[in-house]
Amino acid sequence: MVSIPTRAVNLTRQLVAITTVLPDAEGAVRGGELTCTVRLQPSPASRTYTVHLTYRHGLRPKVTVIDPPVLELHPDAEALPHVYAGDELCLYYPGEWKHHMLLVTTILPWTTEWLLYYELWLIIGYWAGGGDTHATGEAVHYRPNRGA
């Protein structure tokens, strides 16, 4: 059986989808790169975070929290869990996100989920969201099924 390759979603279409769902989002597509700033509140009891999303075809979407400018740490922690260098959020397993997916239905909800687990981590002291804990290198034996 022949596999038909999927096409990457046009960057302008990605931005239109984001601003349709999140009208307060601010973004642009320039030089083959989408940049977008959105405000997310993981739960009604949560604070509101401002996150910055950068995406270029062929590369993974990158998300960082820009407000607050520095995320606080749990008193027993030396580093944030589930982040790459530069405090870029780790949102999914390699290969879980594909270029034919809309950022607004994958990356942004996963960012909100990350923020919710971050707030829980501040309280309980361990990452309950599954995946690999980057700060300590220890594996967590849980893999959420996101479909898609």
C-alpha positions, -999 to +999 in steps of 0.1 A: +000+000+000+013+034-010+015+060+017+004+095+008+025+121+026+007+147+046+013+184+040+024+208+066-003+233+076+004+268+061+019+291+088-007+318+081-035+292+085-019+282+118-020+318+130-056+323+118-067+292+136-050+304+168-065+339+167-099+324+159-099+303+191-079+329+212-089+363+199-064+381+223-035+362+208-009+383+190+013+369+163+029+373+129+044+352+101+076+366+089+106+350+071+090+316+072+085+317+109+053+320+130+056+338+163+027+341+186+020+353+222-010+340+240-024+342+275-034+308+291-051+300+324-049+263+332-079+264+356-103+289+371-081+289+403-049+293+383-030+325+375-028+336+339+004+329+321+017+346+290+035+321+266+055+327+235+052+302+206+077+300+177+073+276+148+091+271+116+083+242+092+107+213+096+114+222+132+095+215+164+072+242+178+089+259+207+070+273+237+083+294+266+066+312+294+074+349+293+051+360+321+060+355+348+095+361+335+109+334+358+088+304+369+093+297+406+107+264+418+094+239+444+114+244+476+131+210+471+139+215+434+170+228+418+155+231+383+122+231+365+110+197+354+100+190+318+119+218+301+147+219+275+175+244+275+163+279+278+133+268+297+115+257+265+086+235+277+086+198+270+051+191+258+051+158+239+071+127+231+093+128+199+070+120+169+038+127+188+033+161+171+033+162+133+034+191+109+000+185+095-016+192+130-030+225+141-010+242+168-042+255+184-056+220+189-024+203+200+005+225+212-016+252+230-038+227+249-007+207+258+009+239+270-021+245+292-018+210+305+019+215+312+011+247+332-015+228+353+010+201+361+035+228+369+012+243+395+005+209+410+043+203+411+048+235+431+024+220+457+032+183+458+069+184+448+068+158+420+058+159+384+025+140+381+021+146+343+042+116+331+070+115+306+107+119+314+117+142+342+145+162+324+159+179+356+167+145+372+169+122+342+147+096+359+120+080+338+083+083+348+063+053+336+033+070+323+024+080+287-008+098+281-028+089+250-036+120+231-051+104+200-043+126+170 
